[in-house]
Amino acid sequence: MKLQIHQISLAYDDAGHGTPVLFIHGYPLNRHIWQPQLEGLSGIARIIAPDLRGHGESQATSGEYSMELLADDCAALLDSLSITQKVILCGLSMGGYVTFAFLRKYASRLGGLILTATRAAADSEAAKANRNNVLVQAQTEGAEKIVEDMLPKMFSPQTLSTNPALVDKVRRIMQSTSLDGIQGDLMGMKNRPDSTPLLSQINIPTLLVFGAEDQIIPVDEAQAMHSSIAGSRLEIIASAGHLLNLEQPQKFNIILDRFLRENF
């Protein structure tokens, strides 16, 4: 399905009924990473999963994709779907950065948070320099080089060696991201603000879900966020890396199912 949002065409999936849960994918991915959740959780909630601008089937624009811009797109999607009740946001990696931006701008619209393989802190100076290097690489060598360099980091070693079908699926998902999308994401992530001060202010049900073998965001960062968010729950999934919802979909869905049933 597609809608016109902020003068661009935005693609999304929408399945199920009940409490709306908006799933926000990471970089450089698209909504298809949430297929196991659409299939496994739509019996207890309304699952909405958009392609962010420049990703999948959504229209690309040039320039920086600030986390606030992407959060505005998500809010406009909810408006277009006439969703006025409080929503739960589930953001993975960059999707978590968008979730924090949404929390800053639209806190009154939120009923709960699911922070997945993400971090609150802003980029370090070293991380900003690395994003600049990747930007240059994308401009000179194309998106394919970015995909092949990043792909092995997305999984646990076990998944990488034993599940080639999943690795290939994620490769195709990443290859569908436009060059504008890759560049826009990199600039937006590099310039995003530090969301750490927000953590102590969160007063809605919050679940943190991380892979025990995440190569991009280590578990100790999850534990630090959990300690800063009063009443939050932290779940660590074994034999899973950065894309834990795809690597261990049944375990991931059981955790979210319990969180949704207990809180909403």
JOWOVEN-V204430 format. One record per residue. BURIAL is I if it has 16 or more other ideal C-beta (glycine too) atoms within 10 Angstrom, else O. Layout:
burial: (BURIAL:BURIAL)
//
This chain:
burial: (O:O:I:O:I:O:O:I:O:I:I:I:I:I:O:I:O:O:I:I:I:I:I:I:I:I:I:I:I:I:I:I:I:I:O:O:I:I:O:I:I:I:O:I:I:I:I:I:I:I:I:I:I:I:I:I:I:I:I:I:I:O:O:I:I:I:I:I:I:I:I:I:I:I:I:I:I:I:O:O:I:O:I:O:O:O:I:I:I:I:I:I:I:I:I:I:I:I:I:I:I:I:I:O:O:I:O:O:I:I:I:I:I:I:I:I:I:I:I:I:O:I:I:O:O:O:O:O:O:O:I:O:O:I:I:O:I:I:O:O:O:O:I:O:O:I:I:O:O:I:I:O:O:I:I:I:O:O:I:I:O:O:I:O:O:I:I:O:O:I:I:O:I:I:O:I:I:I:I:I:I:I:I:I:I:I:I:I:I:I:O:I:O:O:I:O:O:I:I:O:O:I:O:I:I:I:I:I:I:I:I:I:I:I:O:I:I:O:O:O:I:I:O:O:I:I:O:I:I:O:O:I:I:I:I:I:I:O:I:I:I:I:I:I:I:I:I:I:I:O:I:I:I:O:I:I:O:O:I:I:O:O:O:I)
//
